[in-house]
Amino acid sequence: MSEFQNKAEELGGKVKETAGEATGNENLKNEGKGDQAAAKIKQGAEDLKNKATEALGKITGE
């Protein structure tokens, strides 16, 4: 998943959370928070993968 897709998912989660707050819908609010957390975890994993690839490239001289 790209950084753009992760940010889009995070933004979608924020929209859900805000809509849930505005309508008093706790399920929607919590779903939005979950979407945001999932997007942040995916982005963290993507960042870690990129750093590992970069480090491996330095070790192998690529």
Backbone as CSV, one residue per row, in Angstrom:
resi,resn,N_x,N_y,N_z,CA_x,CA_y,CA_z,C_x,C_y,C_z
1,MET,0.855,-1.171,0.000,0.000,0.000,0.000,0.897,1.229,0.000
2,SER,0.555,2.215,-0.784,1.387,3.404,-0.884,1.092,4.378,0.252
3,GLU,1.995,5.314,0.405,1.806,6.348,1.431,0.522,7.128,1.153
4,PHE,0.250,7.381,-0.126,-0.977,8.092,-0.496,-2.213,7.319,-0.058
5,GLN,-2.210,6.010,-0.299,-3.356,5.183,0.090,-3.533,5.161,1.607
6,ASN,-2.422,5.103,2.330,-2.498,5.120,3.786,-3.069,6.441,4.291
7,LYS,-2.625,7.538,3.705,-3.144,8.853,4.108,-4.624,8.972,3.770
8,ALA,-5.026,8.439,2.618,-6.437,8.478,2.229,-7.278,7.679,3.208
9,GLU,-6.774,6.504,3.621,-7.500,5.678,4.590,-7.589,6.390,5.945
10,GLU,-6.502,7.042,6.330,-6.496,7.784,7.596,-7.501,8.937,7.549
11,LEU,-7.531,9.643,6.430,-8.477,10.749,6.274,-9.913,10.236,6.284
12,GLY,-10.162,9.128,5.608,-11.494,8.529,5.614,-11.923,8.154,7.021
13,GLY,-10.979,7.659,7.808,-11.270,7.336,9.198,-11.624,8.567,10.007
14,LYS,-10.920,9.659,9.743,-11.203,10.916,10.450,-12.597,11.414,10.097
15,VAL,-12.973,11.279,8.836,-14.310,11.688,8.399,-15.370,10.857,9.120
16,LYS,-15.143,9.536,9.187,-16.095,8.663,9.891,-16.200,9.039,11.364
17,GLU,-15.050,9.279,11.984,-15.049,9.640,13.400,-15.829,10.938,13.627
18,THR,-15.585,11.928,12.788,-16.269,13.210,12.914,-17.768,13.058,12.677
19,ALA,-18.131,12.271,11.667,-19.550,12.036,11.389,-20.215,11.311,12.562
20,GLY,-19.505,10.365,13.151,-20.027,9.653,14.303,-20.238,10.566,15.491
21,GLU,-19.294,11.477,15.698,-19.427,12.448,16.784,-20.615,13.371,16.535
22,ALA,-20.760,13.833,15.298,-21.825,14.780,14.963,-23.213,14.163,15.085
23,THR,-23.309,12.862,14.804,-24.618,12.210,14.815,-24.881,11.412,16.093
24,GLY,-23.873,11.353,16.961,-24.025,10.571,18.172,-23.936,9.074,17.939
25,ASN,-23.359,8.672,16.820,-23.222,7.262,16.456,-21.855,6.762,16.930
26,GLU,-21.838,6.105,18.083,-20.580,5.626,18.664,-19.912,4.569,17.793
27,ASN,-20.711,3.716,17.142,-20.131,2.681,16.281,-19.355,3.301,15.128
28,LEU,-19.925,4.304,14.483,-19.254,4.972,13.366,-18.004,5.703,13.853
29,LYS,-18.126,6.351,14.996,-16.982,7.055,15.581,-15.836,6.085,15.860
30,ASN,-16.157,4.938,16.466,-15.125,3.948,16.780,-14.552,3.301,15.521
31,GLU,-15.390,3.089,14.525,-14.908,2.545,13.255,-13.911,3.511,12.618
32,GLY,-14.205,4.789,12.691,-13.295,5.799,12.165,-11.955,5.804,12.882
33,LYS,-11.999,5.684,14.205,-10.753,5.619,14.972,-9.957,4.372,14.594
34,GLY,-10.661,3.271,14.391,-9.992,2.030,13.981,-9.349,2.154,12.617
35,ASP,-10.043,2.802,11.680,-9.481,3.010,10.345,-8.210,3.851,10.418
36,GLN,-8.241,4.884,11.256,-7.068,5.741,11.399,-5.889,4.969,11.982
37,ALA,-6.161,4.162,13.001,-5.098,3.372,13.621,-4.514,2.372,12.621
38,ALA,-5.382,1.726,11.858,-4.910,0.749,10.869,-4.027,1.420,9.820
39,ALA,-4.419,2.599,9.385,-3.629,3.319,8.379,-2.255,3.689,8.937
40,LYS,-2.222,4.107,10.195,-0.939,4.476,10.805,-0.036,3.258,10.967
41,ILE,-0.616,2.129,11.320,0.170,0.889,11.455,0.724,0.476,10.098
42,LYS,-0.113,0.536,9.060,0.346,0.175,7.711,1.472,1.100,7.264
43,GLN,1.345,2.395,7.565,2.382,3.344,7.171,3.679,3.056,7.923
44,GLY,3.557,2.721,9.205,4.744,2.372,9.986,5.441,1.147,9.425
45,ALA,4.665,0.140,9.033,5.238,-1.070,8.443,5.914,-0.750,7.107
46,GLU,5.284,0.108,6.327,5.863,0.509,5.038,7.182,1.258,5.262
47,ASP,7.212,2.155,6.244,8.434,2.893,6.565,9.542,1.945,7.011
48,LEU,9.184,0.965,7.851,10.161,-0.009,8.328,10.715,-0.822,7.168
49,LYS,9.844,-1.246,6.252,10.287,-2.011,5.087,11.261,-1.184,4.245
50,ASN,10.930,0.085,4.056,11.801,0.952,3.259,13.165,1.138,3.927
51,LYS,13.172,1.310,5.236,14.447,1.473,5.953,15.270,0.193,5.908
52,ALA,14.608,-0.954,6.025,15.320,-2.231,5.950,15.922,-2.437,4.562
53,THR,15.161,-2.099,3.539,15.651,-2.226,2.165,16.842,-1.303,1.940
54,GLU,16.743,-0.091,2.460,17.838,0.874,2.330,19.087,0.370,3.057
55,ALA,18.923,-0.151,4.265,20.056,-0.663,5.033,20.690,-1.861,4.331
56,LEU,19.873,-2.748,3.798,20.389,-3.910,3.081,21.167,-3.465,1.847
57,GLY,20.663,-2.442,1.176,21.366,-1.917,0.014,22.734,-1.372,0.376
58,LYS,22.834,-0.722,1.540,24.123,-0.195,1.989,25.086,-1.327,2.324
59,ILE,24.556,-2.383,2.915,25.397,-3.523,3.294,25.915,-4.243,2.057
60,THR,25.040,-4.431,1.069,25.422,-5.176,-0.140,26.067,-4.286,-1.183
61,GLY,26.075,-2.963,-0.947,26.701,-2.039,-1.884,25.833,-1.683,-3.069
62,GLU,24.552,-1.905,-2.970,23.645,-1.590,-4.077,23.059,-0.221,-3.927
